[in-house]
Amino acid sequence: MQLLSEQYKEKFQKDFPGLSTELDGSPVIYLDNAATTLKPRAMVDALNEYYLGVSTNIHRGKHYAIEEVSNRYEQARYKVAELIGCHGNEVVFVRNTTEGINLVANGIELSADDDVIVFSDAHHSNMLPWLSRAKVHFVQFLEDGGIDWDHYKKLLQVQPKVVAINYCSNVTGVYIPLQETVSLAKHYGAMVVVDAAQAIPHRRMNVADLDIDFMAFSAHKMLGPTGIGVLYGKKEHLGQLKPGNMGGGMVDWVELGDYRLRKIPHRFEAGTPHIAGAYGLSAAIDYLNQIGFDELQQDDVAMGKYLLDKALERDYVKAINPDPSLDRGGVLSLSIPGMENLDDFARILSDSFGIMCRTGHLCAQPYIDVMSKGQVLRASAYFYTSLESVDKFFESVDQIADMLLAA
């Protein structure tokens, strides 16, 4: 796997105004892409096209502007469907990954006696919705941070109603073998729900080939705007799912004492949606397709290797799940023995070196608590991230660690 060339990266860097931001006269280095990516001009232009035009509502009335905007909104839906290999009516627009997973957890009406399997490194968004509604069994991890596959297979024998999978860890950047994981769950009759928030920006996924029942992801992690995300669901499952919100736009007919729901997916989109967000998501998908998902995946894998190699050169840091043989992307989390709180570390990185990265428990606190005695520091890259930026990150970490550990 190879990185995109630096010349190629520079070409795309010009499309991202955020990369030109300066702090005290020095360019900012953005290494918090696992939280949210920067935004290209083309995506922002798409938002402005809606807001600066006749920014009408959708599917309400018959005048020209409504028809035009409604068509653009639905075109975005079908662009998502093409991206993940499903039918347009299997794509529901939600606010984010969190809302999508909660819609499923609420809509299938779990009971406290239903068994659900969750992987222990899950983001809170793919843990708490299940933990609050059902009997959750957590897949254990090995000492180095990898998944204990024997334990997963043993847990499946309880014949869970749901297996909740996070394809790529937002802590380690490690991708699990998704096809095998899904197939095992299906063998035991489980419904499979996939958190693809960290994976979709880097890899093309075909939900039909994978036999996934539900999958959720957010636009803001793949160059799109905040406030819009996607829930994919198999048509037969969506048809049985209970809507989470009731109101305008999700019914065909209402009379006193009765109502008739619209067909899927519109029955799940009550109220005025994030119309501009659909424009922006559509533009973001176009941009990523322009680069190519084969190229995005190669760059992601190569950047993951580079980050891990740089970390392993240093004996004062501990990389979370450092196995170099694993399928990993451009996300690296570090703990620093002797420093349980890294808030000041991150502030110095930001204020003195202009490097923006994440610290804390990364919305995966149970996993971090097992793998580290305190907070971790996470650096996460995307296709516009240069090797020079990564080198400066580690050089800066060296300087700060020397200063703080000697204090």
C-alpha positions, -999 to 999 in steps of 0.1 A, spaced: 0 0 0 13 34 -9 6 70 2 -9 94 -23 21 114 -37 29 146 -19 22 165 -52 -12 148 -53 -19 157 -17 -9 194 -23 -34 195 -52 -62 186 -29 -50 206 0 -58 238 -20 -94 228 -18 -95 230 20 -94 265 34 -90 251 69 -55 239 60 -45 275 54 -54 286 90 -26 300 110 -19 303 147 5 330 157 18 331 122 24 294 118 2 270 98 -21 248 118 -16 210 115 -49 193 117 -47 157 131 -82 153 145 -98 137 114 -113 108 133 -135 133 151 -145 153 120 -128 160 87 -121 194 72 -145 207 45 -137 213 8 -149 244 -9 -171 223 -32 -191 210 -3 -195 245 12 -206 258 -23 -233 231 -23 -246 243 10 -247 279 -2 -265 268 -34 -294 258 -12 -293 286 13 -287 314 -13 -313 301 -37 -351 296 -32 -345 276 0 -379 260 2 -390 229 21 -393 195 4 -422 172 -5 -448 198 6 -467 215 -22 -464 215 -60 -446 247 -69 -414 247 -90 -390 254 -62 -403 226 -41 -400 202 -70 -365 213 -77 -353 211 -41 -371 178 -35 -354 163 -65 -320 174 -53 -327 160 -18 -337 126 -33 -307 126 -57 -285 128 -26 -303 97 -12 -297 77 -44 -260 89 -44 -256 74 -10 -274 42 -22 -250 39 -51 -220 44 -27 -230 16 -4 -247 -8 -28 -283 -7 -18 -317 6 -30 -327 42 -25 -356 34 -2 -332 17 21 -314 50 29 -328 70 58 -314 105 65 -308 111 102 -287 136 122 -257 114 127 -245 79 134 -257 81 170 -293 89 160 -292 61 134 -282 35 159 -307 47 184 -334 46 159 -327 9 154 -323 1 191 -356 19 198 -374 7 167 -369 -31 171 -384 -28 206 -358 -47 226 -367 -61 261 -344 -63 291 -341 -101 285 -329 -98 249 -292 -107 244 -270 -82 224 -233 -86 217 -212 -55 216 -174 -53 210 -156 -38 239 -138 -11 219 -171 3 206 -178 40 205 -203 50 231 -228 55 203 -228 18 195 -227 8 232 -251 29 252 -282 24 230 -279 -14 236 -267 -12 272 -298 9 282 -323 -15 266 -310 -51 267 -287 -77 282 -254 -68 267 -225 -93 264 -191 -76 257 -165 -93 235 -132 -94 254 -99 -82 241 -65 -97 243 -37 -81 264 -23 -63 233 -57 -48 226 -68 -72 198 -102 -89 197 -105 -123 214 -122 -141 185 -126 -173 206 -146 -153 231 -168 -138 204 -176 -173 190 -184 -185 225 -208 -155 232 -226 -162 199 -239 -194 214 -264 -174 235 -280 -168 201 -282 -130 205 -309 -109 189 -284 -83 178 -247 -82 172 -234 -45 172 -202 -42 152 -178 -12 149 -159 -19 116 -130 5 124 -120 15 159 -119 53 165 -92 46 191 -68 24 172 -78 27 135 -79 -11 134 -104 -26 110 -120 -59 120 -125 -87 94 -160 -76 87 -172 -103 64 -162 -131 88 -176 -112 118 -210 -107 101 -211 -143 88 -206 -157 122 -234 -135 136 -257 -146 108 -250 -182 115 -265 -178 149 -295 -159 136 -285 -124 149 -294 -91 134 -262 -72 125 -259 -35 131 -227 -18 119 -212 14 130 -193 25 99 -185 61 109 -148 56 109 -147 33 79 -169 50 53 -145 80 47 -117 55 36 -133 24 22 -161 15 -1 -186 -9 15 -213 -30 -2 -240 -37 23 -257 -63 1 -225 -83 -4 -218 -81 33 -253 -91 43 -256 -62 68 -290 -56 83 -284 -20 95 -255 4 91 -250 40 102 -225 67 95 -221 105 96 -215 130 68 -191 152 88 -165 124 90 -164 122 52 -160 159 42 -197 166 46 -216 189 69 -225 183 105 -261 175 113 -268 149 87 -260 112 87 -273 80 71 -290 49 84 -291 20 60 -316 -8 66 -327 -38 46 -361 -30 32 -378 -58 51 -363 -46 84 -371 -10 78 -407 -20 71 -410 -35 106 -390 -7 124 -410 16 146 -405 53 137 -387 73 164 -404 106 158 -440 114 148 -451 145 129 -453 162 95 -438 147 65 -439 110 76 -476 103 71 -498 100 40 -531 107 58 -543 119 92 -578 120 106 -590 123 142 -580 91 159 -561 75 131 -532 80 106 -514 62 78 -476 61 77 -457 69 45 -437 42 28 -400 37 38 -378 56 41 -399 88 45 -418 75 75 -385 79 95 -379 115 85 -405 135 104 -404 173 103 -382 195 81 -349 177 75 -314 191 70 -320 198 33 -288 218 28 -270 189 45 -282 166 18 -268 189 -8 -235 190 11 -234 152 16 -240 147 -22 -211 171 -30 -188 153 -5 -195 119 -21 -187 134 -55 -154 147 -41 -144 114 -27 -154 95 -58 -132 120 -78 -102 108 -57 -112 72 -58 -118 48 -29 -90 25 -39 -66 54 -36 -83 66 -3 -79 31 12 -43 28 1 -34 61 16 -52 53 48 -34 20 53 0 35 44 -6 64 68 -16 39 96 17 21 91 37 53 91 21 65 123 26 32 141 62 29 130 70 64 143 54 55 176 73 23 180 106 42 176 99 59 210 101 40 242 84 66 264 50 62 247 27 32 244 6 27 213 -28 13 219 -30 -21 201 4 -19 184 2 -52 164 17 -43 130 1 -73 113 -34 -59 118 -55 -41 91 -52 -5 103 -58 30 90 -45 64 98 -55 66 135 -31 62 164 -37 66 201 -8 69 226 -6 67 263 24 82 281 33 62 313 36 86 342 11 110 327 -24 100 333 -40 134 324 -29 147 290 -51 178 288 -21 201 293 -2 181 268 -28 186 241 -30 223 250 7 228 245 6 209 212 -22 233 201 -10 266 215 27 263 210 30 241 180 -3 246 161 -11 209 161 -47 199 166 -54 164 179 -76 147 205 -71 137 240 -92 120 266 -112 87 265 -124 92 229 -160 82 237 -147 47 242 -140 49 279 -143 12 289 -117 2 263 -94 31 272 -97 22 309 -84 -13 301 -57 -3 278 -43 28 296 -40 40 331 -53 74 320 -61 95 290 -47 89 256 -35 113 229 -49 105 194 -35 116 161 -57 109 130 -49 116 94 -68 119 61 -58 120 25 -48 156 27 -24 149 56 13 151 47 41 130 61 57 163 71 28 170 94 31 136 110 68 141 115 62 175 132 36 159 154 61 134 168 89 159 170 66 182 191 55 153 213 91 145 220 98 181 231 67 183 253 73 149 269 109 158 277 97 190 294 68 176 313 83 142 323 114 160 336 93 185 357 
